[in-house]
């Protein structure tokens, strides 16, 4: 009792290592104990944090985002997380940290997966990081997102372009380049040249559009190109060349096949920008704009639906078949072999192994 009221007393070890005494009173012994527990929970949260079990996810997101935006993550990743946070708050903004059970969060993640599968994985990542932020603040003992189901990925079905298909697509893109736009102006899309660069390197669209003339060495034998950047949105939502590859393995120097050198030589003579494939204004070209023109160029043809990524798959499949998976991995700039399943078309027929198996079993053909 303290001053005639029931009291609850506890000793706790504070963040500075000093053991201190805390007491709370209440109308009843149970009320005093509840008050003490709440005071201890708030007291043991890191200094400067106001995150408790009563904090809404909207407030938690604001606190987490401040930390995330100050981190060393790329601008593109930060924008992805910001966009995913908007989806999280669309359905969970008023939920309190203490109410954010694994079951509740899993239901929301799976509902997003059913409506917009492409953003569901980012939503789960953001939720996991937000709830980890609450754990670090002392508001939770464990992260409930760890107990949610991972967003299912569709099994990849890879079908690489044939040599005939590559030539036919190239002709269609060249015809598009030779036309005029809706205002009667000659197009400056250079889709055919961009396609040749895809086929020559297997590089990603953002990597091809970030190429600068300084990335090429035409004096080496064979000539080379160094992939060392991407085009990406900055936090101001403007497109820029980011001198940072997608991963450490993405920074790579590739030999150029002979067929692509004449095209690059012609483009270099007429270059008005340090970029090899700029927009009409000489600025970085938006990948979405390139894909839009590409789609229009192939519309109504037998190759409608073929995307720039098909050439990355064609290169990966060719190298895997001719030189092995390691060569395909290194050309594409992957850190491991797992992602090759999205790019390499695997043979559906087994190898010509009958002779080898015959020798292995040493079975004599008596007929």
N, C-alpha and C positions, 0 to 999 in steps of 0.2 A: 504494500500500500504506500502511496505517496500523497500527502495532503488529503487523506481520506478517500482517495480514488484507487481502484485496482491498477497495479503497475506491472509492466514486463521489463525485464532487465537482460542485457546480453553484452558480452565482450566480443569485439571483432578486431581483426588485424587489418589496419588501414593500408591504402596503397603505398604509403611511405614506410611500411614495415612496423609501425608503432601500434601496439594493442591499446584500444580505447574502449570506454564504457558507454553504452547507450541505453536510455530508458524512455519508455513511452507509457502514458496512462490512458485509460478508457473507462466507459461506463461499466463495463464488465471485464473480467479477466480475459475473455476471448477477444474482446474489442481491443484491449491493450496489446495483446499478442499480435493481432493483425496490424495495428498501427506500428508496432516495432518492426515487423517484417517488411512493411512498405518503406519505412525509414531506412532500414539497412540496405534494401535493394537500391534505393535512390542514392544512398551515400556511397555504395561500393561501385557505382557507375564511374567510368573514368572522368577526371576533372574536365570541365568544359562541355560535357555531353549532357543533353537533356532528354535522352532517349530512355523511356521506361516501357513497361508493358501496356500502358495507357496511350502511348504515342500512336498516332494514326500512321498508316503506311504512306500517306501523302507527305507527312512531316519527316518520316524516316527516309523517304526517297530524296527529299531536298537535302538532308544531311549527308546521305551517301553520295549524291551527285556532286556536291561541293568537293568532296574528297576525290572522287573519280576524275573530275575535270582538272584537278591539280596534279594528277598522276602523269606518268610518262607514256601512257597509252597513245596510239596514233589518233589523229583527229578523226579519221574514218571510223575507228572503233568507238570513240566517244560519241559520235553522231548516232551510230547504230544503237548504242546503249540509251541515249537520250530518247530516240524514237521508240525503243522497246519499253522504256519507262512510261511513256504516254499510254501505251496499251495496258500496262499493269494497272495504272491509276484509273483507267476507264472503268474497271470493274471492281477495284479493291481500295480506292482512295480512302474511304471512311472506316475500313477495317482496322482494328487496333492490333498492335504487335502481339499482345497476349492472346488475341483471338485467331491469329494467323496459323492455324493448325495445318499439318501436312495434308489432311483430307480436304480442307477448304482450298488450299493453294493448288493441290493436284486437280481438283475439279475445274478451277479456272484455267490452268495451263492446258488441260485437255480440251476445254471448250475453245480456246484460241487455236489449238492444233486442228480442230475440225473446221473452223471457219477460215483461218489464214495460216496454213501449215508452215509457210516460209518464215513467219515471224515468231512462231511458238518457241523455237529453240532459243532465240535471243531473249524472249520473255522469261523463260526458265533461268537463263544465266543471270539476268538482271535481278530477278527475285532472289536467287541464291546469294548474290552479292549483297543485296539489301538486308536480308535476314542475317547474314554473317556480320554485317555492320551492327545489327542489334545485339548479336552475341558478344561482340567485342565491347559494346557499351554496357554489358552486364544486364541487359533487359531479358535475355533468354539464355538458357543453359546449352541449348543445341539448336542446330539449324533445321527447321522443319522441311525445307526444300530438298534436303538430302534424302528424305523418305518419299518423295514424289516420283512418279514414273517418268523415265526419260521419254522425250518426244520421239516417236518411231520415225525412222528414215525409210523411204521407199528403196527397195533393192534396185541397184543400177542395172540397166540393160544397155550395154555399149555396142553400137554398130558403127564401125569406122567407115569413112568415105572410101570408095574405090578410086583408082587413078582416073577412070573415065568420068566419074562424078565430079572430081576436083576440076577437071578441064571444063566440064559443062558449066559448073558454077562460076568459074573464072570468066567464061564468055558472057554470062548473064550480067555479072558485075561490071565488066568492061562496057557492055552496051548501056548500062545505066549511067556510068560515068560520062559517056559520050552524049547524053541527052541534056535536056534543059529542065529547070525547076518550074514550079507553078507560075512564076512571073516571067518565064521565057529566058531566064539567065542561064548560061552554061553552068553545069554542076561542078562543084569543087570537092566532091566527096572522096575521090581516089580510093574507091572501094576495092578495085582490083589490086592496087599496090598494097593496100593493107592486108588483103587476103594472101598475097605472096609472102608477106612478112610472117603471117600466122603459119603458113605452110613451111617456111624456111626455119622457123625457130620453135614452134609449138608454144609460144609465149601467151600469156593471158592478155585480154583486151586492154586492161589498165596498164600493163607493162609495155605493150606495143605503142599505145598512144603517148607514153611518157618518154619514148626514145628521142635522144638528141644526137646531133651529128658528132658530138664529142665522145659518144659511146661506141663509135665504130673505129676499127683499125683496118684500113684498106691496104696498108703496106705489108701486113703480116701474110704468111702463107700457111693455111688459107686465111682470107680476111675473117675478122671476128666482130662480134657485137657483145657488149657487156650490158646485161640486164641489171640495173641497180636502182630502179625507182618505179613508181606507179603514179597514175593520175588519181587524185582523191579529193573529196570535198573537205575544205577547211571548216573550222567551227563557224565561220561567217557564211557557210553554205556555198562558197565560190569554189570553182575547180582550180586545182593547182597541181604542179608536179611535185610529188613528195619524194625526197631523196632518201627513201627508206623502203626496201623491198618488203614483200608480205611476210617473209620469214628470213632467217639468216641464210638458209639454203637457197632462197630465191635469188640472192645476189650471185650471179654466175656469168661466165664468159663462154660464148657459144661460137663454134665454127659456122661460117655462112656457106651454104651450098652455092655453086657457081651461078645457078639460074637467077638468083635474086640480086646479084651485084650490078648488072646493067640498069635495072630499075632504080636502084639506090643512087647510081651515078647520075642518071638523068634528073632525079629529084634534087640531088645535091647542087647541081648546076643552077637550078631555078629556085633554090631555097630563099625564102624571105623571112624565115624564122629559125631559131635554133632547134625547133621541134621538127622531126621528120614527117609526122602526120598531123599537122595543126588543123585548126578550124579555118574557115575562109578568112577570118580576121587575124590569123596568125597566133591565136591563143590556144591553150590546151583544148582538145576536142572532147566533148562529153561522150562517154561510152554509150549512154542511152540514145543519143542522136545517131551515132554510127549504127547501132543495132536497128534503129527505126528505118534508116535508109537501106540497110542490108535486107531487111524484111520486105520492103517495098520492091527492091530490085529482083527478088526471087518470087514475088507474088504471082500466082497463076501458072508457075512453071512446075515441072516435075520435081523440083528441088525445094519447093515451098516448105518452110519449117527447118531447113538447114541453117544452123547458127554459126557464128564465128568459133564457138567452142568445139564444133565438129572437127575443125582442123587441128586443134590441140589433141583431140582423141586420135585423129589419123596419124599424127606424128608419133604419139605415144605407142600406138599399136604397131606401127612399122618398126620402131626401134626395139620394142620388146621382142618382136618376132625375129628381127635380124641380129640384134646385139645383146638382148637380154633385158630383164627388168631393171637392173641397176642403171643401164644407159638411159632407159626411159625415165626413171626417177630423176636422174641428174639433169637431163635435158629440160624437164618440166619444172625443176626447182622444188621438188618435194623433199621433206625431211625424212620420210620413211616410205615403205612400200604399200601401206594400207590404202592410200588414196588412189593408187593405180587402178583399183577395181572400178573407179568412175571414168577411166580414160582408155583402158586397154581392152579391146575386143578379144576375148579368149576363144580359142578353137572349140567348137562343139563336137568335133570328131577326135578321137584319140590318135596318137602318133602311129606311124607304120611300124608297129612293134612286134608283129608276128614272128619275124625272123629272129629277133633278139630273144624272145621268149622260147622259141624252139631250141635255140642254143643253150639257154639257161637250164632248161629241163633235160637237155641232151636226149631228146626223144627221137629215135630213128624212124624215118618214114619208110614203112615196109611195103608201101603200095607202089 
